[in-house]
C-alpha cells in the first residue's frame, strides 16, 4: 500500500479532529499552525526540564533509557521519592509529544502542494534534534547531572526553538530572495541583538550551573564564583536591553512596518518582566519557583528576539517581480 492511499479524517465534521489531522492535507495556514505548535511544545519541554531541576528530581529516574534498573516506567523504590520519580518521568514522556509534533511538521512539509524544499529541510531538523536531545538526556542522567551536560541540554532546546520559529516564519513567506523591509543598518542591529541574546543565554547557563539548584544532591557544580558570574550575566542583560531599546527607537523614527515595531515593543516588555523576576529571585535568595519562572522568561525572550529579527525581512513568491525601493532592496541571506 502506498502512502498516498492512506485515508485520514481530514474532512471530519469536528473542527478539532480536522486540525489534528491537517498535516495530511496541509495548507499554508495549517503548515504555519504546526510550526507554531512546535515552537510551543519545545518551549514547554524546556521549562518542564527546568522544573525537574529546581524540584530536585533530576535523578528521579536514576537510569536511562529505563526509569529504574529493572523497569521502563516508575515503580516503587525504597531509595527514590515517588514524587521526584513522577516529575522526571513525566518530563521524559513529554518528549514523545514534542516528537509527534515534529513529525507532523515533516509530513505537512512533504505533502504541501507545491512542495517547498526549504520548509522540508527546516522541518526535518525537528525529529533529528529531538532524537539527539533524548540521547543527550541519557548522558545527562549517566553523568549524574554534570553541569556541562545539563547546560548543553538547555542550549540544544534553544537551537530547536530557533529552527521551529524559522519554519514558522518561512512557511508564511515565498521562496524568492530575501527582501528587507527596514533600513539595512536596522537589520544589522537586529542581527547584533540576536548575537547578544545568545551570549546572554550562555551566561545564564553558567549562573545556573554554578547556583544552588543542581537537580540532585549528587550533582556537581561549575567551580566558579556565583557573585562574579551573576554580575557578568547582569551586565549582558543591560547590553541586550540597550540594544532592544535602540532597535525599537530606530524602527519608530524610520516609520518601519507596524509588525516590526510591535515585535520590538513586545520584546522590550518581556525583557523588563524578566528583569523584575531576575532581581526578585536574587534578593529572595534564589527560590526554586522563581528560578523556574526565570527559565520561562528566558525562553520567551529568545522567542521574542527571533520574532523581531524575522520581522525585519521577508521573501516574495518566486513568480512575483522584485520591488525596488530605498527601504526594500534585495539583501543577501
N, C-alpha and C positions, 0 to 999 in steps of 0.2 A: 504494500500500500504506500502510495506517495504522500508526502507531507501535505500537499495541496488538497488531498482527498479527505483530510481530517475535517470534521464538521464541529464547530463550536457555536454556542448560543449567542452569536453576535447581534441577532435581531430580537432578542428576548424582550418581552413587554416590560420587565422590570428594569428601570434605569441603572440601578446598582449592578445588576448582572451584566448589562451591556458594557458598563465601564470596566468591570473586572476582566472581560474577555475582549476588550477593544484592541488589545495587542495583536489579535489575529486578523482583524480587518482595520488596520490603523489609518488614521487621517493625520494631517499635520497637527491638529489640535490635540488628538489623543497621544501622539508621539511626545508632544511637549508635556502633557499630563503625566506620562510615565517617567519622563526625565525629571520632572519636579518631584514626583514621588520618590525617586532615587535619591535626590538631594535630602529630602526629609528623613528617610529611613537611615541613610548614612550619618546624618547629623544626630539622629536619635540614638543609634548604637554607640556613637562617640560619647554621648552624655551618659548613657547607661554604663558604659565602660568606666567612666569616672565614678559613678555611683558604686560600682563594685569595689573600687579602690578606697573611697572615703568611708565605706561601711566596714572595712577590714575583711572583705570577702574574697580577696584576690586568690587565695588558695582554698576557697570553699570546696572546689573540686581539685584535689591535690595532684591529679594525674591528667594526662592528655594522650590520646583522644577520649579515653574513658574518664568518667567523673571520679570514680574510685578505682583502685586496682582491679576490682572484680565486677564492675558494673559501668555501663554507659550512662545510666541515669542515677540520680541521687538515691541512696539507700541509707538507712540508719547507721551511723558510725560513731563509736564512743568518743573519738577524739576530735570530731568536727561538729560544729553547731549546725543544726538543720536549717537555720535562717541564712547563715552565710553560704551554705551549700546551695540553697534555693536561689539566692541572689546571683551567684556566679553561674549556675546552670541556666538560669533564665536569660542571662546575657548571651550565653552560647546559643540558646535556641533562637534568639533574635537574628543570628547570622543567617538562618535559613530564610527568614522573611526578607532580609536585605538581598540575599542571593536570588530569591524568587522575583523580586522587583527588577534586579539586574538582568535576568533572563528575559523578562517581559520587554525590557528596553531593546534587547538584542533581537527578539522576534519581531517587534514593531519595526525596527530599522530594516530588517531583512524583507519584510512583507510590504513596506511602504512603497506605493507606486506613484511616480517612478522611484526606483531605489537610489538612495543618495549615499555614496561610499563614505564621505566624511562622517555622517551620522553613524554608520555601521561601525567604523573604526572607533569612534568615541564610545559607542555602546559596548563594544567588546572589552573595553578597559574595565568595565564593572565586574563581570564574573571573574575575570583574571585577577583583578585586585582583591576581590573578596576572598577568593581561594588562598591567595598569598596571605591575607590577613588572618585567615583561620589557621594556616600553618604557622605563621609567626606567633599567633596566640598560644599555640602549643609550646613554642620556645619560651614565651614569657612565663608560662607555668613551670616548665622544666628548669628554668634559670632562677626559680624562686623569686620572681618579680624583680629581677635586676632592673635598676632604673633606666639603663640604656635600652633594654629591650622594650620596656613599658613606653619609653619616650618615642621610639620608632613606631610602635603600635599606634600611638596617637597621631603621629605625623603622616603615616600612610593613610589613615582615615581622612585627614585634611586634604591629602592629594586626591583621594577618591571623590570627596565632595567637589573639588575643583573640576574633575573630569565630568561629574554629573551635571554641574552647572554649565560647563561648556556645551554639553549635549543639549541642555535646555535652551541655551541662547542660540546655538546654531540651528536647532530644529525650527526656530521661528524666523530664520533668515533664508536668503537664497544661497546659491553656491558661486556667485560671482566674486570678483576681487574685493578685498576689504576696502571699505569706504568710511573714512572718519566723518563724524557729524559735528565735531568741535574743532577748534584750532589745534594744529599739530602739537604745539607745546603743552596744551592742556592734556592731550592724550599721553604725552610723555610723562607728565606729572602723575597721571593715573598709574602708569607702569612703575614709577618710583614708589608710589603709595603701596602697591601690591608687594614689592620687594621689602618695604619697611614692615609690613604686616607679617610677612614670612619670618623676618628676623625677630619680630615680637613674639611669634609663636615658638620659635626656637628658644628664646629667653624664658618663655613661660614654662617649657618642659624642664629647663634647668632648675627653676624655682620649685616646680612640682617634685622633681627627683631629689631635691635637697630638703624639702619640707617634711612635716611630721606624718602625713598621711601616705604610708607606703603600701597599704593594702593587706599587710600581714606582718606579724611580729618578726618573722624570719627574713623579711625583705631587707636588702641593703639600701644604702642611700649614696648619692653623689657626695664625695668628700670636698664640699665647698662651703663657704661661709654664707649662711642663709641671708644675712643682712646685706651682704655685697651683691648677691645675685638678685635680691628683691629690689635694690636700688637701681641696678642695671635695667631690670625689667621696667621699672617706673620711668626711667629716662627714655627708653624706647617708646613707651606709651605717649610721653609728651611729644616726641617726634612724629608719631603716627597721627595724633590728634591735630598737631600743627599742619601737617600735610593735608589732612582731610579738610580743615577749615580753608586752607589756601585753594584747594580744588573747588570747594563749594563756592568760594568768592569768585574765582575765575569763571566758573560756569555761569554765575549770576551776571557779572558785568559784561560778558560777551553774549548774553541772551541766548545761551545754548538751549537745545531742545529740552522740553519740560521733563521727560523721563530721566534724563541725566541729572538735572537739578534736583528732582525728587529723590533719586537714588543717593545722591551726595548728602542730602538732608537726613535721610533715614540712617545713613552710616554714622553721621555725627551724633544723632540721638542714641544709637546703640552703643557707641563708644562712651558717651557720657554716662549712660546707665551702667556700663561695665566698669567705668572708673569708680562710681559710687560703691558698687559691690566690692571691688578690689580694696579700696581704702577701709570699708566697713569690716571686711574679713581680717585685714591687717590689725586694726585696733581692737578687734574682739578675739585676738589670738588664734586666728585661722580655724574657726569652727567647721566641722565636716560638711554641714549642709551648704554653707556659703561657698565652699570650695567647689562643690558640685554645680552650684548656680554659676560660679565664675567660669567653669568649663563650658557651660551652655552659652554664656555670654561670649566667650572666645570663638565658639563655633559660629555664632550669629554675626560677630564682627567680620569673620572670614567670608561668610556668605554675602554680607552687605558690601564688602570690598569687591568681591567678584562681580556683584550686580552693577556697581559703579563703573568698573573698567569695561565691562561688556556693553554698557550703555553709551560709551564714547565712540563706538564704531558700529557698522552694520555691513551687510552684504546684500547686493541686489540679485535678483534671478539672473541666470546666465543669459537669458534671452533679452533682458532689459538693457537699453543703452546706458552707458555711464553718464552720470550727471556732473557737469563741470561747474563748480562754484568756488569762491575763495575759501569757504569752510568745509566743503565736501569734495575733496580731491583724493585720487587713489593713493592708498598707503600700502606699504609693504606689510606682510603678515608678521 
